Amino acid sequence: MTDSNPNASLTAPSIPGDALPPVEQHAQQYATVRNAHETELIEDYVELIGDLLAHRGEARAADIANRMAVSQATVSKMIRRLNELELVTSKPYRSLFLTEAGQKMAETSRARHDIVLHFLRALGVRDATARIDAEGMEHHVSDETLAIMQRFTEQRQN
């Protein structure tokens, strides 16, 4: 996502043999992305619920719908799914609460998000853009890359 000119084309330096990796590696790349897509929405909801509980003391469906820009019906469906996955507990007309597994997922998601966000800021990305980009990237970055991002950010701070 670019801020200045959305129609500007980006070109990467051409490296012979870099465009098409070996079959096994290529298949693994796509499998990894598919797996990340399967869990990213769940992680986003659980992370937001954890943030709301930490900062507001409660996580209500209406607040989730407003912050995620979705309908309350969409949130209700996801809450049912999160209940089935035993990540949240809920009662009608009450706040949501994270189970132990939900809390662990929220903490992991928040940590990944923060590492990516701070890394992008350290690169000089504007805060608004960094926040948008971090929201998607956090789900698709390996632990190895996260560790390098974190080291880079820490070195820039020293």
C-alpha positions in Angstrom: 0.0 0.0 0.0 1.5 3.3 -1.0 0.4 6.7 0.3 1.7 9.1 -2.3 0.6 7.7 -5.7 -1.5 4.6 -5.7 -1.0 4.3 -9.5 2.8 4.4 -9.3 4.3 1.0 -10.3 6.9 -0.5 -8.0 9.7 -2.5 -9.6 12.1 -4.8 -7.8 15.6 -5.5 -9.1 15.6 -8.5 -11.3 17.6 -11.4 -9.9 18.0 -14.4 -12.2 16.3 -17.5 -10.9 14.6 -15.6 -8.0 11.1 -15.4 -9.6 10.3 -19.1 -9.5 11.6 -21.1 -6.5 11.8 -24.9 -6.5 8.5 -26.7 -6.5 8.6 -27.9 -2.9 9.5 -24.4 -1.6 6.8 -22.8 -3.8 4.2 -25.2 -2.5 5.3 -24.5 1.1 5.0 -20.8 0.5 1.4 -21.1 -0.6 0.5 -23.5 2.1 1.9 -21.1 4.7 -0.2 -18.3 3.4 -3.3 -20.4 3.3 -2.8 -21.4 6.9 -2.3 -17.8 7.9 -5.5 -16.8 6.1 -7.5 -19.4 8.0 -6.6 -18.0 11.4 -6.1 -14.3 10.8 -9.7 -13.2 11.3 -10.0 -15.3 14.5 -6.7 -13.8 15.8 -7.9 -10.3 15.0 -11.1 -10.7 16.9 -9.4 -12.3 19.9 -6.7 -9.6 19.9 -9.3 -6.9 19.8 -11.3 -8.5 22.6 -8.1 -8.7 24.7 -7.3 -5.0 23.9 -10.9 -3.9 24.8 -10.8 -5.8 28.1 -7.3 -4.4 29.0 -8.2 -0.8 28.1 -11.9 -0.5 28.6 -12.6 -3.2 31.2 -15.2 -4.9 28.9 -15.5 -6.2 25.4 -19.0 -5.8 24.0 -20.2 -6.9 20.6 -21.2 -3.4 19.7 -17.7 -2.1 20.4 -16.2 -4.9 18.3 -18.6 -4.1 15.4 -17.7 -0.4 15.5 -13.9 -1.0 15.7 -13.9 -3.6 12.9 -16.4 -1.7 10.8 -18.7 -4.7 10.5 -22.3 -5.4 11.4 -23.3 -6.7 14.8 -24.7 -9.8 13.0 -21.2 -10.5 11.7 -19.8 -10.1 15.2 -22.4 -12.4 16.6 -21.5 -15.1 14.1 -17.8 -14.8 15.0 -18.6 -14.9 18.7 -20.4 -18.2 18.2 -17.4 -19.5 16.4 -15.0 -18.3 19.1 -17.2 -19.9 21.7 -17.1 -23.2 19.7 -13.3 -22.9 19.6 -13.3 -22.3 23.3 -11.5 -18.9 22.9 -14.2 -16.8 24.5 -17.0 -17.1 27.0 -20.1 -15.0 26.6 -23.5 -14.5 28.1 -26.4 -12.6 26.6 -26.2 -8.8 27.2 -22.8 -9.2 29.0 -19.2 -8.5 28.1 -17.1 -11.1 26.4 -14.3 -12.8 28.3 -11.3 -14.7 27.0 -10.6 -18.2 28.1 -7.1 -19.2 29.0 -6.5 -20.3 25.4 -8.1 -17.0 24.1 -5.9 -15.0 26.4 -2.8 -16.8 25.1 -3.8 -16.2 21.5 -4.5 -12.5 22.2 -1.2 -12.0 23.9 0.7 -13.7 21.0 -1.2 -11.7 18.4 -0.7 -8.5 20.2 3.1 -9.2 20.5 3.4 -10.0 16.8 1.4 -6.9 15.9 3.6 -4.7 18.1 6.8 -6.1 16.6 5.7 -5.4 13.1 4.3 -2.0 13.9 7.5 -0.8 15.7 9.6 -2.2 12.8 7.6 -0.3 10.2 7.9 2.9 12.3 11.7 2.3 12.6 11.8 2.2 8.8 10.2 5.6 8.7 6.7 4.5 7.7 4.1 7.1 8.8 2.1 5.9 11.9 -1.3 5.7 10.1 0.2 3.7 7.3 2.3 1.5 9.7 -0.9 0.7 11.7 -2.8 -0.4 8.5 0.1 -2.4 7.1 0.9 -4.1 10.5 -2.7 -5.3 10.7 -2.2 -7.6 7.8 1.5 -8.4 8.0 1.4 -9.7 11.5 -0.3 -12.9 10.4 2.0 -13.6 7.5 5.4 -13.2 9.0 7.5 -16.1 10.2 8.9 -16.3 13.7 12.4 -16.0 12.2 11.4 -12.7 10.4 9.7 -11.4 13.5 12.9 -12.0 15.5 14.9 -10.1 12.9 12.4 -7.2 12.9 12.6 -7.0 16.6 16.4 -7.0 16.7 16.5 -4.3 14.0 14.0 -2.1 15.9 15.9 -2.6 19.2 19.2 -1.7 17.5 17.7 1.5 16.0 16.6 2.5 19.5 20.0 2.2 21.0 
